[in-house]
Amino acid sequence: MAILGEAERAAALAGLAGWTYDAARNGIAKSFAFADFGEAFAFMTRVALAAEKADHHPEWANVWNKVDILLSTHSDGGVTAKDIALAAEIERIAG
């Protein structure tokens, strides 16, 4: 899959509220906050199912009500359309 150029990446991120490019980790990232751990874990479960279906898995961390997500297509060396598609699905899940 082709890595998105800077302009393509910026255009894609413009349609994904709160997602930013993390140059140090060569991916797109967003933090989500929930009412409590149960809501955060339920969100992660729904994202895990979507990620498995897409065969594209996030780097993420969870502490109590917070979930930090980084998406990068490591096999291709950066951000691809696959990352943008999964980010859009994560947004849909987050509602």
TABEL-V343124 format. One record per residue. N is the residue number from 1. RES is the residue in one small letter. SS is DSSP state (2 for helix, 1 for strand, 0 for the rest). PHI is phi in whole degrees, -180 to 180 (* if undefined). NEAR is the number of other ideal C-beta (glycine too) atoms within 10 Angstrom. Layout:
# TABEL-V343124
n: <N:N>
res: <RES:RES>
ss: <SS:SS>
phi: <PHI:PHI>
near: <NEAR:NEAR>
This chain:
# TABEL-V343124
n: <1:2:3:4:5:6:7:8:9:10:11:12:13:14:15:16:17:18:19:20:21:22:23:24:25:26:27:28:29:30:31:32:33:34:35:36:37:38:39:40:41:42:43:44:45:46:47:48:49:50:51:52:53:54:55:56:57:58:59:60:61:62:63:64:65:66:67:68:69:70:71:72:73:74:75:76:77:78:79:80:81:82:83:84:85:86:87:88:89:90:91:92:93:94:95>
res: <m:a:i:l:g:e:a:e:r:a:a:a:l:a:g:l:a:g:w:t:y:d:a:a:r:n:g:i:a:k:s:f:a:f:a:d:f:g:e:a:f:a:f:m:t:r:v:a:l:a:a:e:k:a:d:h:h:p:e:w:a:n:v:w:n:k:v:d:i:l:l:s:t:h:s:d:g:g:v:t:a:k:d:i:a:l:a:a:e:i:e:r:i:a:g>
ss: <0:0:1:0:0:2:2:2:2:2:2:2:2:2:0:0:0:0:0:1:1:1:0:0:0:0:1:1:1:1:1:1:1:0:0:0:2:2:2:2:2:2:2:2:2:2:2:2:2:2:2:2:2:2:0:0:0:0:1:1:1:1:1:0:0:1:1:1:1:1:1:0:1:0:0:0:0:1:0:1:2:2:2:2:2:2:2:2:2:2:2:2:2:2:0>
phi: <*:-78:-70:-74:-72:-57:-68:-64:-64:-63:-65:-66:-67:-61:-94:-124:-56:86:-82:-131:-88:-105:-63:-64:-109:54:-154:-108:-139:-158:-107:-119:-123:-128:-67:-162:-64:-60:-67:-63:-68:-62:-60:-62:-64:-65:-66:-60:-65:-66:-65:-64:-62:-83:53:-148:-116:-78:-93:-152:-141:-132:-132:47:-102:-114:-128:-103:-125:-125:-118:-157:-89:-58:-65:-106:86:164:-84:-125:-60:-62:-68:-64:-63:-69:-60:-63:-68:-62:-61:-63:-64:-66:60>
near: <12:10:16:21:11:9:8:15:18:11:12:20:19:9:11:15:9:12:21:12:18:15:7:6:12:15:20:24:19:20:11:21:10:18:8:9:13:10:14:19:15:12:20:19:11:16:21:13:11:17:19:10:10:12:7:19:13:22:13:17:11:16:9:11:16:13:23:14:24:16:26:22:20:10:9:13:10:18:25:20:14:17:25:21:15:22:23:14:17:23:16:10:16:16:6>
